[in-house]
Amino acid sequence: MSAKVVIVGGGVIGSSVAYFLRATDPTVSVTVIERDPTYARSSSALSAASIRQQFSTPLSIQMSLFGIEFLRSIGERLEVDGVRPSIDLHEGGYLFLATPAGLDTLRENHALQRKLGADISLLDRAQLDARFAWLNTEDLVAGAFGESGEGWFDGYGLVQALRKKAQALGAHYVPSDVTGLVRDGRRVTHVEDANGESYACDVVVNAAGAWCRRIAAMLGIEIPVFARRRSIFNVSSPAQLERCPLLVDPTGVYFRPEGRTYICGTSPSPDNDPDDLPLDEVDHALFDDVIWPTLAHRVPQFEALRVENCWSGYYEYNVFDHNAIIGAHPDVDNCLFANGFSGHGLQQGPATGRGVSELILHGRYTTLDLSALGFARVLENRPFVEKNVV
């Protein structure tokens, strides 16, 4: 009999796992249970949908290097019935800016990124002025710019393409909510859903995103991942910004082009970032008090801005070290976790899907070793810290 894999969550992580499983071994039975088949509240659909190699840990850089390779080849990889999907990948680059206080970190990160093959340039203030004439550099000393391999894309299009390809390969998607995991000793034997169905499983994958804590709790497992609201604002401006990248200000405020407009955002202060805030309540005060003043300072032409649209989505935020938790918990043999990406899920989804599928099919990683992201580091209090959190 073929192995039975049940994946909880059909966003980019769950659908990536389903795709790689069926593409690698068509004998594996794959069932994906997704509570919201419209993806109206999913992080995959509501994020700023960007990809970068400008991280501070080698593994994050390597995961995103595979991510850009996957996105560039999505038409061939995810073609269904002769139709090749497009996600409008635009490699406009990230531009991380640094004041004197952040220069050493920027240099250290740049050296690591270049060593691993990322196409990142370190620009001094004069070079920033020459390449981005619209930028106010008076308080800056440097910037790191992705010449290629970084940019933005259609996140909703990516998850739909992965889902459709996984289904074409034989994965079964169930529109329902998981209500229980049946455990026998160290193994999960069945996954129960709100439709009253019970799915026997050899392996279960927790890819439930911002709702992963509830799934983990069904096994008596505590996971340090919480749903943190992030608001995104779509703004129009008469500004003419040539070769505009995704810019990350030293304050953490970011913006990037979105057609003829721009999207922007930032993380709220730690003392104003509670869990599970309602998504239908956008943090307008954050825009008025923090984002707009920062944008107007960094790009003087942004003094004239108008909010055209805004929305909120959840980060599945790993409060332990801002990196994903991937792999098994030592208390349960056949439940694999893929949670806590802290805003990096879309770009790290392909590498995660490939890696989790390898654990299921081979019992080990056979391409990129993701073991540093395992649960053991949490239980042993060994943070795998990412400095470049946006």
C-alpha positions as CSV (number, residue, x, y, z in Angstrom):
1,M,0.0,0.0,0.0
2,S,1.2,3.5,-0.7
3,A,2.1,5.8,2.2
4,K,-0.7,8.1,3.3
5,V,0.3,11.7,4.0
6,V,-2.2,14.2,5.4
7,I,-1.1,17.9,5.2
8,V,-2.9,20.4,7.4
9,G,-3.0,23.7,5.5
10,G,-3.0,24.2,1.8
11,G,-1.2,27.6,1.5
12,V,2.2,27.9,-0.1
13,I,4.0,25.7,2.4
14,G,1.4,22.9,2.4
15,S,0.9,23.0,-1.3
16,S,4.6,23.0,-1.9
17,V,5.0,19.9,0.2
18,A,2.1,18.2,-1.7
19,Y,3.6,19.2,-5.1
20,F,7.1,17.8,-4.3
21,L,5.7,14.6,-2.8
22,R,3.6,13.8,-5.8
23,A,6.2,15.0,-8.3
24,T,8.8,12.8,-6.7
25,D,6.8,9.7,-5.9
26,P,3.3,9.3,-7.5
27,T,2.6,6.2,-5.3
28,V,2.3,8.4,-2.2
29,S,-1.3,9.3,-1.2
30,V,-1.5,13.0,-0.4
31,T,-4.5,14.7,1.2
32,V,-4.4,18.4,1.9
33,I,-7.0,19.8,4.4
34,E,-7.5,23.5,3.9
35,R,-9.9,25.4,6.1
36,D,-10.2,28.4,3.7
37,P,-10.1,27.3,0.0
38,T,-10.7,30.9,-1.1
39,Y,-7.4,31.9,0.7
40,A,-9.1,35.1,1.7
41,R,-7.3,35.1,5.1
42,S,-4.2,33.2,4.2
43,S,-0.7,34.7,4.6
44,S,0.1,33.4,1.1
45,A,-2.5,35.7,-0.4
46,L,-2.2,38.7,1.9
47,S,1.6,39.2,2.1
48,A,3.8,41.7,0.3
49,A,5.0,38.7,-1.8
50,S,8.7,39.3,-2.1
51,I,11.9,37.3,-2.3
52,R,15.5,38.2,-1.2
53,Q,18.8,36.7,-0.5
54,Q,19.7,39.4,2.0
55,F,19.6,37.4,5.2
56,S,22.1,37.0,7.9
57,T,22.2,33.2,8.2
58,P,23.6,30.9,5.5
59,L,20.6,28.6,5.5
60,S,18.1,31.4,4.9
61,I,20.2,32.6,2.0
62,Q,20.4,29.1,0.5
63,M,16.7,28.5,0.9
64,S,15.9,31.7,-1.0
65,L,18.5,31.0,-3.7
66,F,16.6,27.9,-4.4
67,G,13.4,29.9,-4.1
68,I,14.3,32.3,-6.9
69,E,15.4,29.4,-9.1
70,F,12.0,27.8,-8.5
71,L,10.1,31.0,-9.3
72,R,12.1,31.7,-12.5
73,S,11.1,28.2,-13.7
74,I,7.6,28.1,-12.5
75,G,6.1,28.0,-16.0
76,E,7.8,24.7,-16.8
77,R,7.6,23.2,-13.3
78,L,3.9,23.9,-12.7
79,E,2.5,23.6,-16.2
80,V,-0.9,21.9,-16.3
81,D,-2.6,20.7,-19.5
82,G,-0.4,22.9,-21.6
83,V,-1.1,26.0,-19.5
84,R,1.9,27.6,-18.0
85,P,1.2,29.8,-14.9
86,S,2.7,33.3,-14.5
87,I,3.4,35.0,-11.2
88,D,4.6,38.3,-12.7
89,L,8.1,37.9,-11.1
90,H,9.8,41.3,-11.1
91,E,13.5,41.2,-10.1
92,G,13.7,44.8,-9.0
93,G,16.0,44.0,-6.1
94,Y,16.0,44.8,-2.4
95,L,17.8,47.9,-1.1
96,F,18.8,47.7,2.6
97,L,20.0,51.0,3.9
98,A,22.4,51.6,6.8
99,T,23.2,54.5,9.1
100,P,26.7,54.4,10.8
101,A,25.2,52.2,13.6
102,G,24.2,49.5,11.1
103,L,27.3,49.6,8.8
104,D,29.2,46.7,10.4
105,T,26.2,44.4,10.3
106,L,25.5,45.3,6.7
107,R,29.1,44.6,5.7
108,E,29.1,41.2,7.5
109,N,25.8,40.2,5.9
110,H,27.0,41.3,2.5
111,A,30.2,39.2,2.8
112,L,28.2,36.1,3.7
113,Q,25.7,36.7,0.9
114,R,28.4,37.1,-1.7
115,K,30.3,34.0,-0.4
116,L,27.1,31.9,-1.0
117,G,26.6,33.2,-4.5
118,A,24.0,35.9,-4.0
119,D,24.3,38.8,-6.5
120,I,24.4,41.7,-3.9
121,S,26.3,44.9,-4.3
122,L,27.5,47.0,-1.3
123,L,27.1,50.7,-2.2
124,D,28.6,53.7,-0.4
125,R,26.7,57.0,-0.1
126,A,28.1,58.4,-3.3
127,Q,27.0,55.3,-5.2
128,L,23.6,55.4,-3.7
129,D,23.2,59.0,-4.8
130,A,24.3,58.1,-8.3
131,R,22.0,55.1,-8.7
132,F,18.9,56.4,-6.8
133,A,18.8,60.2,-7.3
134,W,15.4,60.5,-5.6
135,L,16.8,59.1,-2.3
136,N,17.7,61.2,0.7
137,T,21.0,59.9,1.9
138,E,22.0,62.6,4.4
139,D,21.9,60.2,7.3
140,L,23.1,57.1,5.5
141,V,26.6,55.6,4.9
142,A,25.8,52.6,2.8
143,G,23.2,50.3,1.2
144,A,23.1,46.7,0.0
145,F,21.3,46.2,-3.3
146,G,20.2,43.0,-5.0
147,E,21.4,43.2,-8.6
148,S,19.4,40.1,-9.5
149,G,17.6,37.3,-7.8
150,E,15.5,39.6,-5.6
151,G,12.2,41.2,-6.1
152,W,8.4,40.6,-5.9
153,F,5.7,38.6,-7.5
154,D,2.1,37.5,-7.3
155,G,1.8,35.5,-4.0
156,Y,-1.8,34.4,-4.6
157,G,-0.8,33.3,-8.1
158,L,2.0,31.2,-6.7
159,V,-0.2,29.3,-4.2
160,Q,-2.8,28.7,-6.9
161,A,-0.2,27.4,-9.3
162,L,1.2,25.1,-6.7
163,R,-2.3,23.9,-5.7
164,K,-3.4,23.2,-9.2
165,K,-0.2,21.3,-10.1
166,A,-0.4,19.2,-6.9
167,Q,-4.0,18.4,-7.8
168,A,-3.0,17.5,-11.4
169,L,-0.4,15.2,-10.0
170,G,-3.0,13.5,-7.8
171,A,-3.1,15.3,-4.5
172,H,-6.6,15.4,-2.9
173,Y,-7.7,18.8,-1.4
174,V,-10.4,18.8,1.2
175,P,-12.2,22.1,2.1
176,S,-12.5,21.7,5.8
177,D,-11.1,22.5,9.2
178,V,-9.1,20.0,11.2
179,T,-10.8,19.3,14.5
180,G,-8.7,16.5,16.0
181,L,-5.6,14.4,15.7
182,V,-5.9,10.8,17.0
183,R,-2.7,9.6,18.6
184,D,-1.6,6.1,19.5
185,G,1.6,6.3,21.6
186,R,4.2,8.1,19.6
187,R,2.3,8.2,16.4
188,V,-0.7,10.0,14.9
189,T,-3.0,7.5,13.3
190,H,-5.9,9.7,12.0
191,V,-6.7,13.3,11.2
192,E,-10.4,14.3,11.9
193,D,-12.1,17.2,10.2
194,A,-15.2,19.4,10.7
195,N,-17.1,17.3,8.1
196,G,-17.0,14.3,10.4
197,E,-14.4,12.5,8.2
198,S,-11.4,10.7,9.6
199,Y,-8.3,10.3,7.5
200,A,-5.8,7.5,8.3
201,C,-2.2,8.7,8.0
202,D,1.3,7.4,8.0
203,V,2.6,11.0,8.2
204,V,0.9,14.3,9.1
205,V,2.4,17.7,8.3
206,N,1.4,20.8,10.2
207,A,1.5,23.5,7.6
208,A,-1.3,25.5,9.2
209,G,0.4,28.8,9.2
210,A,-0.9,31.3,11.7
211,W,-3.2,28.6,13.1
212,C,-0.4,26.1,13.7
213,R,-0.5,26.4,17.5
214,R,-4.0,25.0,17.6
215,I,-2.9,21.9,15.6
216,A,0.2,21.4,17.7
217,A,-1.9,21.6,20.9
218,M,-4.0,18.7,19.7
219,L,-0.8,16.6,20.3
220,G,0.0,18.3,23.6
221,I,2.9,20.2,21.9
222,E,3.7,23.9,22.6
223,I,5.1,25.8,19.6
224,P,6.4,29.4,20.0
225,V,4.5,30.6,16.9
226,F,1.8,33.3,17.1
227,A,-0.4,35.1,14.7
228,R,0.8,38.7,14.5
229,R,-1.1,41.2,12.4
230,R,0.8,43.1,9.7
231,S,-0.9,46.0,7.8
232,I,0.0,46.9,4.3
233,F,-0.9,50.1,2.6
234,N,-1.2,50.8,-1.1
235,V,-0.4,54.4,-1.9
236,S,-0.4,56.7,-4.9
237,S,2.1,59.5,-5.4
238,P,3.1,61.9,-8.2
239,A,6.7,60.7,-7.4
240,Q,8.7,59.5,-10.3
241,L,11.2,57.0,-8.9
242,E,13.4,55.5,-11.6
243,R,14.6,51.9,-11.0
244,C,12.8,51.7,-7.7
245,P,13.6,48.6,-5.7
246,L,12.0,47.2,-2.6
247,L,13.6,49.6,-0.1
248,V,14.1,48.8,3.5
249,D,14.8,51.9,5.7
250,P,17.0,51.6,8.8
251,T,13.8,52.1,10.8
252,G,12.3,49.0,9.3
253,V,9.8,50.8,7.2
254,Y,9.7,49.3,3.6
255,F,8.1,50.2,0.3
256,R,8.1,48.9,-3.2
257,P,6.4,49.6,-6.6
258,E,3.1,48.0,-7.3
259,G,2.3,48.9,-10.9
260,R,1.9,52.7,-10.9
261,T,1.4,52.8,-7.1
262,Y,3.5,51.6,-4.1
263,I,2.9,49.3,-1.2
264,C,4.5,49.9,2.1
265,G,4.5,48.8,5.7
266,T,6.5,48.1,8.9
267,S,6.3,46.0,12.0
268,P,4.6,47.7,15.0
269,S,6.7,48.2,18.2
270,P,7.0,45.1,20.4
271,D,4.8,46.7,23.1
272,N,2.0,47.1,20.6
273,D,2.1,43.8,18.8
274,P,-0.3,41.4,20.5
275,D,-1.5,38.1,19.1
276,D,-4.5,37.3,17.0
277,L,-5.6,40.9,16.3
278,P,-8.6,41.0,13.9
279,L,-7.5,41.3,10.2
280,D,-10.4,43.6,9.4
281,E,-9.0,46.3,11.6
282,V,-6.0,47.9,9.7
283,D,-3.6,49.8,11.9
284,H,-4.1,53.3,10.3
285,A,-2.2,55.0,13.2
286,L,0.9,53.1,12.2
287,F,0.8,54.6,8.8
288,D,0.1,58.1,10.0
289,D,2.6,58.1,12.9
290,V,5.5,56.0,11.6
291,I,5.3,55.0,7.9
292,W,4.4,58.2,6.2
293,P,6.9,60.4,8.1
294,T,9.6,57.9,7.4
295,L,8.8,57.7,3.7
296,A,8.7,61.5,3.4
297,H,12.1,61.8,5.0
298,R,13.7,59.1,2.9
299,V,12.1,60.1,-0.4
300,P,11.1,63.8,-0.3
301,Q,8.7,63.3,-3.3
302,F,6.7,61.1,-1.0
303,E,5.5,64.1,1.0
304,A,2.5,63.9,-1.4
305,L,0.9,60.5,-0.8
306,R,-2.6,59.1,-0.8
307,V,-3.7,55.8,0.6
308,E,-5.7,54.0,-2.1
309,N,-6.2,50.7,-0.4
310,C,-5.0,48.8,2.7
311,W,-5.3,45.4,4.2
312,S,-3.9,43.2,7.0
313,G,-2.6,39.7,7.0
314,Y,-0.9,37.4,9.6
315,Y,2.7,36.7,10.1
316,E,3.1,33.2,11.6
317,Y,5.7,34.8,14.0
318,N,8.2,32.6,15.7
319,V,8.9,34.6,18.9
320,F,11.8,32.4,19.8
321,D,14.2,33.4,17.0
322,H,12.2,34.6,13.9
323,N,13.1,31.5,11.8
324,A,11.0,28.6,10.7
325,I,10.6,25.4,12.7
326,I,10.9,22.5,10.2
327,G,10.9,18.8,11.1
328,A,9.6,16.4,13.8
329,H,9.1,17.0,17.5
330,P,10.9,14.4,19.6
331,D,7.6,13.4,21.3
332,V,5.8,12.4,18.1
333,D,7.4,10.2,15.4
334,N,5.3,10.9,12.4
335,C,4.2,14.5,12.7
336,L,6.3,17.0,10.8
337,F,6.2,20.7,11.4
338,A,6.7,23.5,8.9
339,N,5.8,26.6,10.8
340,G,6.9,30.0,12.1
341,F,8.4,31.5,8.9
342,S,8.0,35.1,10.3
343,G,7.3,36.7,7.0
344,H,9.6,34.5,4.9
345,G,7.1,31.7,4.0
346,L,6.4,32.5,0.4
347,Q,10.1,32.8,-0.6
348,Q,11.2,29.8,1.5
349,G,8.1,27.7,0.5
350,P,9.8,25.8,-2.4
351,A,12.9,24.8,-0.3
352,T,10.6,23.8,2.6
353,G,8.3,21.7,0.4
354,R,11.3,20.0,-1.1
355,G,12.9,19.4,2.3
356,V,9.8,18.1,4.0
357,S,9.1,15.8,1.1
358,E,12.6,14.4,1.5
359,L,12.1,13.7,5.2
360,I,8.9,11.8,4.3
361,L,10.3,9.8,1.4
362,H,13.9,9.2,2.6
363,G,13.9,9.9,6.3
364,R,16.6,12.6,5.8
365,Y,17.4,15.6,3.8
366,T,19.0,14.8,0.4
367,T,19.5,18.3,-1.1
368,L,19.7,21.2,1.3
369,D,20.1,20.2,4.9
370,L,17.4,22.1,6.9
371,S,18.2,20.3,10.2
372,A,19.4,23.6,11.8
373,L,15.7,24.7,11.7
374,G,14.6,21.6,13.7
375,F,12.5,21.6,16.9
376,A,15.6,20.6,19.0
377,R,16.9,24.2,19.0
378,V,13.7,25.4,20.6
379,L,13.7,22.7,23.3
380,E,17.4,23.2,24.0
381,N,17.1,27.1,24.0
382,R,19.6,27.5,21.1
383,P,18.2,30.4,19.0
384,F,19.0,30.4,15.3
385,V,18.7,34.1,15.1
386,E,17.9,36.0,11.9
387,K,19.0,39.7,12.0
388,N,17.3,40.8,8.8
389,V,13.7,40.6,9.8
390,V,11.4,42.9,7.7
